Amino acid sequence: MAEIYTLNNYYRERFGSKVYKISLNGGMTCPNRDGTLGTRGCIFCSLGGSGDFTPSHSLPILTQIEQAKSRVSNKISSGKYIAYFQAFTNTYAPVQYLRKLFYEAISPDDIVGLSIATRPDCLDDDVLHLLSELNKIKPVFVELGLQTIHERTAALIRRGYDLSVFDNAAANLASIGINVVVHLIIGLPHEGVEDILESVRYLNHFPIGGIKLQLLHVLKNTDLADYYLNKENQFNVLSLEEYTEILAACIENLRPDIVIHRLTGDGNKNDLLAPLWSADKKRVLNHINQFFKEHDIIQGRRYQNGS
């Protein structure tokens, strides 16, 4: 039997109730888009920088927060939220701008934490100092887009940094008490099950607090779409059954105190090329839950003393 340390359980332990993440847009870009490293981004990244469901960055942050809270008010009764900067690279700006942005985001009393999605190569000493400062006020979570540990795949997807950069970033963040959440993508071109499990097992050796396991979506108007449609590349997407089996194997290979923040993900249905089954989120979650039940994978229990 395997047990999953779920995000809901973690939030209840840390904050005393269910917590809802509010996606915000800080109006930043990425070194893989502004010409520093490249101009086309990672091959799977949409025009919205993986933040297709975030609001316009032209809106003030407090306005974004209030609008988001009104949209989810029927889903949450505790009134506790985490401000989540999702689109593009959210430490890729002058630190003075970041300080104003993040302090404003955590200023409401019902915002109990701050979550920042970024790249490991965009965490200089000034940014780390700011994150440490913020973490003394409200908990800070930094989400690092690793995707894979394999350099051949990293080159193909144009990640733009070496694995050692991630290693240093994860260690630096942990040293100042930041909760590190790592993104891995399941189904990257030409990666087999063992490749994926090697990435999972690699993370067991780092002081990370959480992981997001994300299905690869092939979206229109991305270089991945062109790669997928070129049959010479012999790149096939996963079936729902294959994806679910890989998820189970990832859980079995993951250090059990690591919180699982995500078991799949959403792509914009209007832009989705493949896999089309992923558009039916209810069906996907029902299938995963049923598979886990049949294979004694328990969701929701707290990890205690390795038992």
N, C-alpha and C positions, 0 to 999 in steps of 0.2 A: 504493500500500500504506500502511495506517495501522498503528501499533503502540500497544498499550495498556500503560501502566505499571501492572502489577497490584499489588494489595496484598501478595500472597505474595512477589513479587519484592522489594518495598520492605522487608518484614519480614526477609527473608533478608539483604539488604544491611545493614540497620541492626542487627539482633539476631543474625545468624549462623545462623538456623534458622527453621522455621515457628513462628508464634506464634498462640495461640488467645485470642480475646476472651471474657471471662467477664462476662455481664450481671449487674449488681448493682442493688439497689434501696435508695436512700438515704432513701426516705419523704418526698420533697418533692412539692410541688404546682406550680402554674403561675399567673402573674398573669392568665391568660386563663380561670382557673377559680375563683380565690378571691375574685372580686369586684373586684379592682384594675382589670382591663380588661374582664372579663366573667365569666360563670359557666358557660358551655357549652363552652369551649375552641374550638379550630379545628374547622371543620365535619366534617373527616375523622377527627378524633382519637377513638380508642376510650376506653372508661371507664378502661382501663389506662394512658392517656397515652402511647401508642405503645410501651409496655413490657409487652405482654401475656405475654411469655415470661420475664419476670423473676421472681425469688423474692419472697416476702413481706418487706416492710420490717421486720417484727417480729423477724426473725432478725438476730443480730449480723453485721457485715460479714465477719468472718473465718469465721464459720460458712457464710455464703453462698458464700464463695470455696471452702472445702473441699468443700462439696456440689457446686458446679459442676465443680470439677476431677475429682471422682469420676465425674461423668456423662460427661465427655469424655475420660477417661483412655485409652480405646481408640482415640481419633482423633489423639492427639498423642504423640510420643515424646521431643520435646526438653525438655518440662517448663517451657516459657516461656509466660507468660500476660500479657494486658493486662486490668486492672480497668476495666470499662465501666459507667458509670452512665448508664442509658438512659431510664428512665421519667420522664416529665414534664420539669421544668426544673431541672437539677442544680446551678445556682448560685443558686437562689432560696431562700435561707435565710441566717440570720445567719452571718457569716464564722467565728465561733468554732465553730459546728457543722460547717461545711464543713471547717475545718482538721482537726478531730478525725476526721471521716469519711474524708477523703482520705488523711491520714497513715496511718490504720489500714489502708486498702486497699492502699497501696504497701509496707507493712512486710514482707510475706513476700519472701524472696529470689527466688522464681520469678515474682513479679510484676515485669515489666520495664518497664511503662509504665502510664499512666493516661489513660483516654478519658472525656470528659465531654460529654454532650449537653445543650445549653442554648439559650436564646434570646439574640439580640444585645442586647436591652434589659435583660438581667439580668447585666451585667458592669461593676459600678461599680469605683472605684479600689481599694477594699479587696479585692475578689475578684481583680482583676488582680494585685495585689501577692502574694496567696496563690498564684495560678497560677504566677507567676514564681519564687516560692520553691520550689514543688514541682518545677518544671521543672529546677531545678538538682540535684535528687536523682535523678529518673527522668523520662524524656520524657513530656510532657503533650500530648494531642491534644484540641482543643475542637471539637465538632461543632455547627455553627450551622444551625438550621432556617430556611433562606431560602425554599425551595420555588419561588419565582418572583420575577422582578424587576418584574413588571407590577402596578401599583397597583390596577387594576380587579379583577384576580384576587385580590390580597391582601385587598381589601375583601370580596370574595365569600366567601373561606375564613376570614375573621375572624382574619387573622394578628396584627393588633394593633400593628404598628409600621411606620414608613416605611422606605423603602429606604436613606435616609441613615443610619439607625441601624445597619443592617448594615454599611454602608461604614465607619463609625467603629469598630465592634467588630472587624471584620477587620483594620483597620490597627493598632488598639491591641494586639491579640493578637500580630500579627506583630512588632510593635516590641519585645516582650519575649521573642521567640524561641519562641512557642507555635505548634505545627503546627495550622493551621486546616483543618477538613474541612467542606465545605458540602453540605447536603442540597438537592436539587432533586427535585420531583415531576413525573413525566411523565404527562400525561393529565388535568390539572386541567380543570374545566369551561370550555368555550369557548376553550381555548387551542389554536391550530394549531401546526403544525411550526415555522414561523418564529418564533412567540412563544417556544417552548421553546429554539430555537437562539440567540435573542437573550439569554436568561438564561445559557446556556452561555458565549457569547462575552463577556458582561459580566464573568464571573468570571476570564477570562484576564488582566484588568488589575489583579487583586488578588494580593497575596503569599500565596496559599493553597497548601496542600500536598496536599489531596485533595478528592475529590468523591464523594458517594453519589447515584446515579441511581436513583430509586425509582418503581416503578409505583404509580399511584393505586389503592388498594383501596377499594371501597365496602363498609363494614361495617355490620352491623345495629346499631341503637340509637345511630346517629350522625345529626347533622343532614344530613350528605351523603346518607345513605340516603333521607331524606325528599325531598331535592332530586332525587335520581336517580329515585325512583318517581313523581314528579310529571311527567307527560309534557309538560306545558306548557313545561317548561324546556328541552326538546329537547337533553338532555345524554346523549351516547352514550359508552360506555367504549371503549377501544382493543381491537382484536383482537391476537392474538399476533404476527401478521405486521406489523401497523402498528407495534406497540411495538418490534419488533426493528429495523425500518428506521429508526425515530427514534433508537434507541440508536446505530446505526452513524453516523448523521448527527451526533449529539452528539460522538462520539469524533473524528470528522473535524474538528470545529470547536473542540475542546478543546486548550488548550496542552499539548504532549506531556509536559512534566515533571510534570504534575499526576497524582497517584496515584488510580486509580479503585478506591474502596473497595467499591462495590456496583454491580451492573448490573441488579438487580431487587430484589425483597424478598418477605417472607412476611407474609401476613395470617392471622389465626386462622381455620382452615377452618370452624369451627362458626359463625362470625359473618360469613363472606364472602357478600356478595350479588352482587358483580361486580368484575372479570371472572372468571367461574368457571374459565377455563382456567389462571389463575394458581395454582390450588390444586395442580396437578400440577407440582411444582418440577423434577423430573427431566426431564419433557418440555420444559418451558420452557428449561432450561439447554441441553439437547441441541439444541433448535431454534436458540437464539442461537449456540451454538458452530458449528453447521453453516453458518449464514448468514455468520458471520464468516470461516469457512474459505473459503467460495465467493467472498467479496468481499475477500480478501487483507487481512483485519484480524487482525493477529498479537497474541496474548495472551501475556504473560509476559516479553517482552524488556525490558531496561533501556533507559531513555531516555538517550542519550549525544550531546551536542553537536548536537542537532537532527537526527541522522541516523536 
